[in-house]
Amino acid sequence: MPRKSPSASRADSVVLPLDAYLELQKFRDELVGIADTIDPVATPLPGVRKPEQSRRRALARVFRLWAQQIERSLVAS
């Protein structure tokens, strides 16, 4: 009979110290603020050309996605 290797347990949640949790929340808020500064969702930037606006929007999207990942991590903690 072949031996079974012990299965690696998968962590569904991580316990964070409260100060680390609060710092991650603050970092997430900063990322959202940066994204809103780079590309305000509601207001088109006057005098910004299309290619420049496209680059700004793409960069802002990266910051927003990063913030969403952090938020999901915080909810799962």
C-alpha positions in Angstrom: 0.0 0.0 0.0 1.6 3.3 -1.0 2.1 5.9 1.6 0.1 9.1 1.5 2.0 12.3 2.0 0.4 14.7 4.4 -1.7 17.2 2.5 -0.6 20.7 2.9 -3.2 22.7 4.7 -4.4 25.8 3.0 -4.9 28.9 5.1 -8.3 30.3 4.5 -7.6 33.3 6.7 -4.7 35.0 8.3 -4.6 36.5 11.7 -3.2 40.0 11.7 -2.3 42.2 14.6 -4.7 45.1 14.9 -2.1 47.7 14.0 -1.1 45.8 10.9 -4.8 45.6 9.9 -5.3 49.4 10.4 -2.1 50.2 8.5 -3.3 48.1 5.5 -6.6 49.9 5.6 -4.8 53.2 5.5 -2.6 52.0 2.7 -5.7 50.9 0.7 -7.2 54.4 1.2 -4.0 56.0 0.0 -4.1 53.8 -3.2 -7.7 54.9 -3.9 -6.7 58.5 -3.3 -3.8 58.2 -5.7 -6.0 56.6 -8.4 -8.6 59.4 -8.0 -5.8 62.0 -8.3 -4.4 60.4 -11.4 -7.7 59.9 -13.1 -10.8 61.4 -11.5 -13.7 59.1 -12.5 -16.4 61.7 -12.6 -14.5 64.6 -14.2 -12.5 64.5 -17.4 -9.2 66.4 -17.2 -9.3 69.6 -19.3 -6.4 70.0 -21.7 -5.3 66.3 -21.5 -4.9 64.6 -24.8 -6.5 61.2 -25.5 -3.3 59.1 -25.4 -2.3 60.8 -22.1 -5.7 60.3 -20.7 -5.6 56.6 -21.7 -2.3 56.2 -19.9 -3.6 57.9 -16.8 -6.7 55.8 -16.8 -4.7 52.6 -17.1 -2.3 53.6 -14.3 -5.3 54.6 -12.1 -6.8 51.2 -12.8 -3.7 49.5 -11.5 -3.9 51.4 -8.3 -7.6 50.6 -7.9 -7.1 46.9 -8.6 -4.3 46.9 -6.0 -6.6 48.6 -3.5 -9.3 46.0 -4.2 -6.9 43.2 -3.6 -5.9 44.6 -0.3 -9.6 45.2 0.6 -10.4 41.5 -0.2 -7.4 40.4 2.0 -8.7 42.6 4.9 -12.2 41.1 4.6 -10.8 37.6 4.6 -8.6 38.3 7.7 
